[in-house]
């Protein structure tokens, strides 16, 4: 069962989300927040599996709320909700550790699929989004990973895993492709994150794209 927290300052939008999500047997909405501060408080109190976070929230915006939640509870999986595909604040939220974003006009099926993917540990990173985020990181001079942590620190197998991750593969798909267990993939990903000082799969995918391990054309998400 995937436990969800809905964070949006418009009550009708939250009600619409709840009505969609509660029709799914594997989803349970455990709370709603109308401000960024409420979202932080409810997230830390209830520990939902996935937080749907509106980027424009009163008191604390979605970026600040995401940072606050992940600072106290790094396991949280945050999906940013926005009206605009090219939203500067989305880039900030991704840098803060959000797993990706959804447009508010997305269809119900797309939303449900996205939540299931994020709950399973994936990110919502497609080629268009990756290109935009890489562009933004370059403008800000703030790319993932620290310069002292180099690609050469990775083993050949870890590079393979990183490449497949950047191409949109799930842990299970990576395991199948490399003929290893899913547990091995999870352990190797933890080692990759540690070696490169990356915080999550999104940053790892961006790092792989930046370093040429994978290309935007390879992305399947």
C-alpha positions in Angstrom: 0.0 0.0 0.0 1.4 3.4 -1.0 0.6 6.1 1.5 0.2 9.6 0.0 0.3 13.2 1.3 -1.4 15.8 -1.0 0.0 19.3 -0.7 -1.8 22.1 -2.6 -3.4 25.4 -1.5 -6.5 24.9 -3.6 -9.0 22.7 -1.8 -10.9 21.7 -5.0 -7.7 20.5 -6.7 -6.8 18.4 -3.6 -10.3 17.0 -3.6 -9.9 16.1 -7.3 -6.6 14.4 -6.7 -8.1 12.5 -3.7 -11.0 11.3 -5.8 -8.7 10.0 -8.5 -6.2 8.3 -6.2 -8.6 6.7 -3.8 -10.1 4.6 -6.6 -6.7 2.8 -6.7 -6.6 -0.2 -4.4 -2.9 0.2 -3.7 -3.1 3.9 -2.8 -4.2 5.5 0.5 -4.3 9.2 1.0 -3.2 9.8 4.6 -3.3 13.6 4.7 -3.8 16.9 3.0 -1.8 20.1 3.4 -2.8 23.6 2.3 0.4 25.4 3.1 4.1 24.5 2.8 4.5 24.5 6.6 1.6 22.1 7.0 3.1 19.9 4.3 6.4 19.7 6.3 4.6 19.1 9.6 2.3 16.4 8.2 5.1 14.7 6.3 7.3 14.4 9.3 4.4 13.3 11.5 2.9 10.7 9.2 5.9 9.6 7.0 4.0 9.1 3.7 5.6 7.1 1.0 5.0 9.8 -1.6 4.4 13.5 -1.2 2.6 15.4 -4.1 3.9 18.9 -3.6 2.5 22.0 -5.4 5.4 24.3 -6.3 3.5 27.4 -5.4 2.4 27.2 -1.7 1.8 29.8 0.9 4.0 30.2 3.9 6.7 28.0 2.4 6.9 27.3 -1.3 7.2 23.8 -2.7 11.0 24.1 -3.0 11.5 25.2 0.6 9.0 22.6 1.9 10.8 19.9 -0.1 14.2 20.9 1.4 12.8 20.9 4.9 11.1 17.5 4.5 14.2 15.8 3.0 16.5 17.4 5.5 14.7 15.6 8.3 13.6 12.5 6.3 15.7 11.8 3.3 13.7 8.7 2.4 10.7 10.8 1.4 9.8 10.7 -2.3 8.5 14.1 -3.5 6.7 14.7 -6.8 6.4 18.4 -7.7 3.1 19.6 -9.2 3.3 22.6 -11.5 1.3 24.4 -14.2 4.4 25.0 -16.3 6.7 22.6 -18.1 9.6 25.1 -17.9 9.4 26.2 -14.3 12.6 27.6 -12.7 11.4 26.4 -9.3 11.2 22.8 -10.5 14.9 22.9 -11.1 15.5 24.1 -7.6 13.2 21.3 -6.3 15.1 18.6 -8.2 18.4 20.0 -6.8 16.8 19.7 -3.4 16.0 16.0 -4.0 12.5 15.8 -5.5 12.1 12.8 -7.7 10.6 14.7 -10.6 7.5 16.7 -11.5 4.0 16.4 -13.0 2.0 19.0 -14.8 -1.2 19.8 -13.1 -3.1 19.1 -16.3 -1.8 15.5 -16.6 -4.4 12.8 -17.1 -5.4 10.5 -14.3 -3.7 7.4 -15.8 -0.4 9.4 -16.2 -0.6 10.6 -12.6 -1.2 7.1 -11.2 1.6 5.6 -13.3 4.0 8.3 -12.1 3.2 7.8 -8.5 3.7 4.0 -8.8 7.1 4.6 -10.5 8.3 7.0 -7.8 7.0 4.7 -5.0 9.0 1.9 -6.6 12.2 4.0 -6.4 12.3 5.5 -9.9 12.5 9.1 -11.0 10.4 11.1 -13.4 13.2 12.2 -15.7 12.6 12.3 -19.5 15.0 13.5 -22.2 13.3 17.0 -22.4 13.4 17.4 -18.7 17.0 16.2 -18.4 18.1 18.7 -21.1 16.4 21.6 -19.4 17.8 20.7 -16.0 21.3 20.2 -17.3 21.0 23.6 -19.0 19.9 25.2 -15.7 22.6 23.6 -13.7 25.2 24.9 -16.2 23.8 28.4 -16.0 24.0 28.3 -12.2 27.4 26.7 -12.2 25.9 24.0 -9.9 26.1 20.6 -11.5 25.6 17.4 -9.6 28.6 15.8 -7.8 31.7 17.4 -6.5 34.7 17.9 -8.8 37.0 15.9 -6.6 34.8 12.8 -7.1 35.6 11.4 -10.5 34.1 8.9 -12.8 37.3 6.9 -12.6 36.4 5.8 -9.1 33.6 3.7 -10.5 34.1 0.0 -11.5 33.1 -1.1 -14.9 29.9 -2.7 -13.5 29.0 0.4 -11.6 29.3 2.4 -14.9 27.0 -0.1 -16.6 24.4 0.4 -13.8 24.7 4.1 -14.0 24.3 4.1 -17.8 21.1 1.9 -17.5 19.7 4.1 -14.8 20.2 7.2 -17.0 18.4 5.4 -19.8 15.4 5.1 -17.6 15.7 1.4 -16.4 14.2 0.3 -13.1 16.2 -1.6 -10.6 14.6 -4.8 -11.8 15.3 -4.0 -15.4 18.9 -3.3 -14.6 19.2 -6.5 -12.6 17.8 -8.5 -15.6 20.0 -6.8 -18.1 23.2 -7.5 -16.1 22.1 -10.9 -14.8 22.4 -9.9 -11.1 19.9 -9.7 -8.3 17.8 -6.6 -7.6 19.5 -6.4 -4.1 22.9 -6.3 -5.8 21.7 -3.4 -8.0 20.4 -1.5 -4.9 23.7 -2.1 -3.1 25.8 -1.0 -6.1 23.7 2.2 -6.5 24.3 3.1 -2.8 28.1 2.7 -3.5 27.8 4.9 -6.7 26.0 7.6 -4.7 28.6 7.5 -2.0 31.6 7.6 -4.4 30.2 10.5 -6.4 28.6 12.3 -3.5 25.2 12.2 -5.2 21.9 12.3 -3.3 19.5 10.4 -5.5 18.7 8.7 -8.8 17.9 12.0 -10.5 21.3 13.5 -9.7 22.9 10.2 -10.8 21.1 10.3 -14.1 22.1 13.9 -14.7 25.7 13.1 -13.8 25.7 10.2 -16.3 24.4 12.5 -19.0 26.9 15.2 -18.2 29.8 12.8 -18.2 28.7 11.2 -21.5 28.1 7.8 -19.9 24.6 8.0 -21.5 23.0 10.4 -24.0 19.6 12.1 -24.0 18.7 10.1 -27.1 19.1 6.9 -25.0 16.5 8.1 -22.4 13.4 6.1 -22.5 11.4 7.8 -19.8 
